[in-house]
Amino acid sequence: MLMPPPEVAGVLRELQQGPYVRFSVLAVSSIFFLVDPFAAIPSFLAITAGLEAKRRARIAAKGALTCFLVLSTFALAGRVIFKLLGITLPAFEIAGGLILLLIGLDMLEARRSPTQETSGDTEEASHKEDAGIVPLGIPMLAGPGAISSVMVLVGQVNKTWQMVAILGCIGFTALVSYLVLAGASRVRNLLGETGIRILVRIMGLLLVALAMQFFVNGLTDLGIVPHPGGME
């Protein structure tokens, strides 16, 4: 295998360990894993059963746009919400970690968390014209877990580029969600039910790890445990 020159390897190493890459990877992973468009494929196909491809694509676009607007709104208003309600970042990190943990445990069993989809949502949505907004956009994509994750990330922002990174990650997640759902039939045929379950379980495992990191960060910010060199 060809190895890059020492100078190139050094630059790549610095990029991987730099704050820009670390924060961006954290943001995109925590947001994308919680939105998890792959897990929404079965519900989306049930909602849009019998519809032509163009109409399915429009519903997917509505869902992705709703997800983007909701998460972006909470990202931009996050600090104001903290101040208005008197919520401290450590408290929200611990609460958000708990929500992420519950969702992650459900994903490990390859099922949708009740915080993202309740019984009867899919059946009711199949008769709605605005199913792309509710329940697809909210809460299937932009659910309590995704909103909590965005709020925790915003609480850590102390530089402009970090907020830009969060909004960029939300936009990226919304775009991928649209592409996945608009081509839901092809994605399901490509991955199969087993493949989707495996993918959801892997995301669930990573989500549980993120939840524990949020717990650690909250306890660290409260001074209960020493700083372990976690997220910055």
Secondary structure, 3 states (H helix, E strand, C coil): CCCCCHHHHHHHHHHHHCHHHHHHHHHHHHHHHHHCCCCCHHHHHHHCCCCCHHHHHHHHHHHHHHHHHHHHHHHHHHHHHHHHHCCCHHHHHHHHHHHHHHHHHHHHCCCCCCCCCCCCHHHHHCCCCCCHHHHHHHHHHCCHHHHHHHHHHHHCCCCHHHHHHHHHHHHHHHHHHHHHHHCHHHHHHHHHHHHHHHHHHHHHHHHHHHHHHHHHHHHHHCCCCCCCCCCC
